[in-house]
């Protein structure tokens, strides 16, 4: 009776510690994975971490490592809830369940990994502390022959453990608490349940078939399980992997989706659909920088692929990363200098940054490569590029007026005002030349002339202002005011 009270007290004292992460979830005490049949020692730690990661990612359990050096176990030893000998040679299932019970964990778990004939077999067991019931699942994944052997082996092991853990959890945890709603009463210690046979290479299609039926019926958990089995049976089938990824995303299992895509990239680095899917996931998760990196990396790995380079530039443009877009479009021009598309995109990227002189050079090249574009293409090209000139011209007018007020109020020295006006003149001149390089549609030819004339008159207004500042002649100041008024009238007419 005293022993029972003592154990109950230990559980009461320690349970809050092991459940600190999430009081609603059952806690699993995880023991290190064992290795057999050709598995290298360095796989043990990775496999153990994989079980821990995937258990947590299911959202149905929290995990505590069996680590006698951890704070949890040191506290238990210090308070005499566990004796030092309890933590030595904890290799039998009974011993592990006993330790799990002493620290208040709901379950104990571990696994085994073996490698044979380019196949990784992962077996994971999970036992309930109170009932001593055990569930055990195993799965096999083929090691991809593509890429570095160590990375391919690691990917296969991760894939096998991911599949096994999700399968195991689907059998054991249907509610929140361990064993609260298991599929069956559960076998006794030492038995196994839901064992998966080694998947034959030609069995992938049947798993896909089942997955599609489950997905159509709304049973996404079962569909994911079947797609994982299909991927394990046929690792190089990217279509199946992408279907699995999309189901992960549908269930908001973003980490699993990205990990699956990373494995897919290791197997088929050239697969554009995989990269596009990864970029889309990062974008949906609000990480456009990572998405852009995926696309630019794709373009870097395929340096002569114009489509990939333009896709990277377009993504940067879409997310207002204009300098990055400019860089990608410049590289696209280098890939195919005689293709008008990269020149047009680069002209846009330069214009949006107010680099009108450089943009004009691209427009001049574009006119040579595409002298007679389709009317719709020409109209859209003109409208898009002209809008940047309009915006800058309005801003420069406001700056010109603000500078004049600051100088009149003695908030700006003559020297500073001189440099300021000179800068305005240079920028208006670049806009004027840029507009001259544009070909407006017939319906916009009149307003286009007003724009060019307005910018040219502002250059003259600035020139007269500079002469006034040099000579202090009132006539130059008056000329500047007249030119500026005329320029504003033309620009306002063009804007109507």
N, C-alpha and C positions, 0 to 999 in steps of 0.2 A: 504494500500500500504506500509506504514511504517513497519507494522508487517511482511509482506512478505519479505521486504528487510532485516529486523533484523534476521529473521529465516535463510534466505539465507546466511547472513554473518556468523551466528553461524556455519552452516554446513560447510562453506568454511574454517573457522578457526579450527574446531575440526575434520573434516574428515581426515586430515593427521595423527592425533593422533590415531584414531581407526583403521586406515589402515597401521600403521607403520610396522606391521609384514609382510604383503604382499600386495603391492599396486594393484596387479592384481586381487585379490580375493574380492568378496563381503563380507561385514562385518555383522555379526549377533550379536545383543544385546540379551544375554541370561538371562532370569529371572528364579528365583528359582522354582524348581519343586514342585507341590503340591501333597499331599498324601490323599488317601481315602481307604475305605473298608479294614481295618485291616493292612495297611502298618505302620510299626513302624517309629517314627520320625527320627531315625538315617539314614533311607534310603534316605531322601530328599537330603542331601548334596552329597551323593554318586551318586544318580540318576542325579542330575544337572551336576556333574563333568563328568559323563558318556556321557551325551548329548554333552557336550563341547568337550570331547576327540574324540568321533566318528565323530562329525561334522568336526573337524580339520583333522582327518585322511582320510576323503574322498578326501581331496586335492581340494575341491571346495568352501570352505568358511573359513573365519577367525572368531574367536569368542571373544567377549568382555563380561565380567560378569557385570550384573547390581549390582553395589556396590557403594552406595553413599559415602563410605569412601575411595574410590580409588582416585588416582591422577587425573584421567580423569574427574571424576565428581566434585572433589574439584576445579579443574581449571575452569570448566564450571560455578560453583557457584561464584567463586572469580571474574570472568569476567562478571558476571551478565547475562550469556546466559541462565542459568536455575535458577529458583527461588527455595528456600528450599521447598515450598509447592508442587513443581512439583515432588519431590522425595518421597512424603509421600503417602502411600496407593495407589501405582501404581498397581492396581489389575485388572482393566478392560483392554480389548484389545485395546480400543481407547487410553487410557492413556499410555499404553506401546508403542504403535506405535508413539505416540507424542514424548515421551522421546527418542526413537530410532532415530527419525528424527532430534531432536535437537542436538544430538551428532554426526550426520552424518552417522549413521549405515544404511545399505541397508535393513535390516530385523530385526524383533524381533522374539523371539522364547521362548518356555517353554514347560512344559508337566505335565503329571499326572501319578502317579503310584499307583496301588492298588494290594492287595494280598487277594485272596479268594480261599479256597479249594485247597491249594497247587498249585495255579496258579498265576503267576505275569502278570498283564496287564499293559502295558506301552503305553501311548498316548502322542504323540509329535505334536505340531503345529508350523508352521513357517509362518509369515506374511510379506508381502513386504511393506516397509514404504511408498513409493510413491503411489502405486495403491490401498493399503489397502486390497489386495487379500490375502486369507488365505489358506494354505494347512495343512491338518491334517491326521495323520496316526496312527494306533494303532496295537499292536500285543500282543500275549499271549505266555508265556513260562511256561512249567511245572517245578516245583521245584523237583529236584532229591531227592529221599528218602535215597540216600547213603551219608554218611559223616555227618559232623556237619551241623545242621539246618541253622545257620546264614550264613555259607559259601555257602551252596547250594542255599539259598534265594538270596544272593548277586550275585552268578553266573547266576541264572535265570533272575534276573533284568538286569544284564549287557547284557546277550544274547538278551533279548527282546528289549532293547533300541538300541543295535547295529543293529538289524534287522530293527527296525522302522526308525532309522535315515538314514540308507543307502537307504531304500525304499523311504523315503521322499525326500532325495537329488536327487535320480534318477528321481523323478517327477518334481522337481523344477529347478535344475541347470543342464542344458545340455551344456551351454557354460561357460563363466567365470563369467559374471555379473548376479546378482539376477534377475530372470525372463526374462533373455535375450533370452532363448529358452525353454519355458515351454512346456509341452506336450499338454496343452489345455489353453484357455484363462484364466482359473482359476476361482474358485468360489468367491463369495463375503464374506465379514466378517461374521463369525459365521457358515459358511458352512463347510463341510468336503469333503475330496477327498482321494481316494486310501485307504479306510478303509479296514482292513483285518479282516475277520471273525475269531472267536476263532477256532484254528485248532483242528480238531478231531484227536484222537490218531492214527487212522488207515489211515490218509491222507498223511502220510510221503512219501509213495511210489509214489504217483502222483506228489508230488513236486520234488522228485528225477528224475522221468521220464522227467519232464519239464526241469529240470536243465541240464540233459544230452543232451537233444535236443538243448538247447541254447548253451551249450559249444561246441557241434559239429558244430554248425553254426557260431561259433566265437563270439557270444554275451556273453562275460564273465560276464558283469555286471548283466545281467538278470539271468545267471546261478548261480551266487553267491547269488542273492536274493532268488531263489528257494531252494538252498541248505540250506540257513538260515531258511527258512520256514520249511523245512524237519527236521532240527535239533531241532527247537522249538517244532515240533509235536512229535518227538521221540528222546528225549535227550540222551538216552543210546545207540543209534546206533553209534558206533565208526567209522564204515566204511563211513557213511555219513559225519561225522565230518572231517575225514581225506580228503575226496574229497573236502570239503569246504576249508580246510587248503591249499591244493595244488593249488586251484584256487587263493586263496589269494596270495600265493607265485608267481604264474604265473603273477599276476598283481603287484608284488613287494610290496604288503601290508603286510610287515613282522610283524609289531606289532599286527595286527589283527590275523595273523596266530598263533603267539605265545600265544596270549590271548585265542584263541579257544582251543589250545592244553592244556593250563593250566586248563581250565574248564573241558576238557575231562579227565585230570588226577585226578581232584577232584571227578569225577563221577566213574571212573574206574582206581584206582591207580595201578592195576596190569597189565594194558594193555601195552605190550611191543612195539607194533606197534606205539603207541602214543609217547612213549619215544624216539624211534628211529627216528621218524619224527621230534621231537623237536630238537634232537641232530643234525640232518641233516640241519635243518634251521639255527641253530647257527653256524654250520660249514660253510655254504654258506655265512653267514654274516660276516665271518672272526672273529668269537669268539669261538675258540676251547676250551678255558678254561671253558666257560659255557656249551659247548657240553659235555665235559668230566665230568663236575659236574652232568649233567643230567644222564649220564650212570652210574657213580659211585653211585649216589643216588638210581638209580634203583636196583643196585646190593646190596646196603645196606638194602633196603626194602625187598629184597628176599635173605637172607643170605645163604640159602642152594641151591640156583640156580647157578650151575656151569656156565651155558651158559651166564647169565647176567654178572657174574664176569669176565669171559674171554673176553666178548665184551667190558667191561670197560677197561681192560688191553690192548686189541688190539687197541682201539682208542687212548689211551695214547702213545702206541708204535708208531702208525702211525704218530702222531704229535710230535715225539721225546721227549716226556715227560717220560724219561726212569726210573727215580726214582718212579714216580707214577705208571708206568706200572709194575715195580718190586713189588710194594706193592699189586697191584691187583692180580698178578700171585701168590704171596705168599698166599693170602687169598684163591685163587682157589685151591692151593695144600692142604690147610687145609680142604676144602670142600670134596675133593675126593683124598686122598693121593695115592691111587692105580691106578689113571688115569695117563697115561704117558703124555698127552697133557699139563697139567699145568706145569709139570717138564721141558718139552722142552721149553715152552715159558719163564719160569723163567730163565733157563740156558741162553737163548738169551739175556734177559734183564740184566743179571749180566755180561755177556761177553762184551756187548756193553759199559758197564761202566768200563771195564778193571778189573772186580772183578773175575779173572780167578780161584782162589782157590774155591770160593763159587760156581761158575758155574760148575766146575769139579764135585763137590759133587752132583749137580743135574743131571749131565750126568751119573754118576755112578748109581744113583737111576733109571734113565731112562733106562739104559742098563738092569737092572733087570726086569723092568716092560714091556719093549718092546725089548726083545733080538733079534728078527728077523723081523725088519720092512721091508715093501715093498722096493724093490731096489730104486724106485724113491724117496720115502720118506727118505731113508737113505742117498742118494746122496745129496738131497736138504738140509737136516739137517747138513751134513758134510760141504758142501760148505758155508752155511750161518755162521756157528760157526767158521770155519777155517779163514774166512775173517777177523774177529775181531782180531784173533791172529796175522795174517800177518801184519795188520795195526799197531798194537802195537809194534811188533818186529822191524819194519822199524823205527818207531819213537824212540825206545830205542837205536837203533844203532846210529842214528843221535845225540841223547843226549849224548851217550858215547863219540863220537868223539868231540862234542862241549865242554864237560867237560874236556877232555884231553887238548884241546887247551887253555881253560881258565886257567887251572893249570900251563901249560907250560909258559903262558904269565903273570903269577903271578896275575891273576885277581881273583883267588880263593885260599884260604888258604889250607894247607895240611889237616887240620881237616875237613874243609867243603868238600873238594874233597873226602876224605875218606867216609864221610857219603853219599855223592852223589853216589859214585861207589857201595857202599853197597846196596843202594836202587835199583840201576839198576840190580844188581845181583839177588835180591829177586824177582823182577818183571820178569826177564828172566826165573827164576826157575819156577814161577807160570805158565808162558806160556808153558814151556816145559811139565809140568805135565798135564796141560789142554789138550795139543795136544795128549798126551798119552792116554787120556780118550776118544778121538774121534776114530771112526772106519771109515777109508777111504774106498772108493770103490776100487776095484782091480786096476783100471786104475790109481789111484792116490797114490797107496801104496809107490812107490819109492820116489816121491817128498815129501810125508808125512814124510818119514824117514829123508830126508834131512832137513826138518823143525825142527824136534825134535833134530837132531844132532847139527844143527846150534845154537839153543837156549842153548843147554847143553854146547857147546864150549864157548858161550858168558859168561855163569856162571863161567867157568874156567878162562876166560880172566879177569873177574872182580876179582876173587879170587887171581890171580897172581898180579894184580894191587894193591890190598889191602896189600898183603905181601910186595910188593915193598915199599909202603908207610910206613909200619911198620918197615922194615929192611934197606931200602935204597939200597938193592942189585940190581945191574944192571941186573943180570940173571933173576930175577923175572919180571922186566920191559920188557925184551926181550921175555920171555915166554908169557906175556900178549899180546904182539903184534902178536906173532905167532898164539895164540888161536883166537884172534880177526879176523885175516886175514882168517883163516880156517872157522870160523863161518860165515863170510860174504860170502865166496865162496859157502858154503852149502845153505845159505838162498837165494842167487842169483840164484843158480841152481833150487831150489824149485819154485822160482817165474817165471821161464821160461815156 
